[in-house]
Amino acid sequence: MIVADTGPIIAFARLERLSLLHEVVDVLLIPDAVYEEVVERGQGRPSAAEVAQGTWIQQRTITDRTPMAQLPSVLHRGEREAIILAEELNAQLLIDEQRGRAIAIARGLAVLGSLRILGEAKRRGFIAAVRPLIEELLASGYWIHDERVIQVFLQEMGELPSTPESSQE
C-alpha cells in the first residue's frame, strides 16, 4: 500500500506518464489535501482529470487530525496529511520533498520517491531508460534538490553518461 504526496503525481503528470506510475503502483492513496491540490487547484491540467476520474488513485481522509499539530509548519498541508495517512494505514510514503522525506523517515515510515518508481519501471521493462525521463523532468522545472542524488541513481541504473576521458580510451 502506498500513500502519495503531490510532488510525485505532478512529476509523472509533467512527463505525461501517469500511466507509468500506475504500472508500477497498482493503487495509490492520496489524502484530501493532495486531491485538492492536484484536482481542484490544478483544474484544466491533464493530471487533474486523470486523478479525478481514475480508479487507481483513491482519495482518503485521515481519521485523526491530532498528529497534524505535531508536524512542523514548514511542511505543506498535503505533505503533513500524506505522512499522517501513511502512518494510519501503515503504508509506504511516496514523496520527493526533502524535508518531508526526512520527517517521515524520522517517524519510522518507509519512504520512496519518483526516482525509485522510475527505477522500478525500468527493472520491470516498462521503460528502456530512466535518463531521458529525468532530463525531461528537470527541463520542465521539476526540482531535485541534490544533483548527486541523480548521479548516484543513474550510476545504479547503468546510465551515467560517458566522460570525455572514457570516450578517448
Summary of the structure (lengths in Angstrom):
residues: 169
radius of gyration: 16.7
end to end distance: 47.4
largest distance: 61.2
contacts: 513
relative contact order: 0.16
helix: 55%
strand: 9%
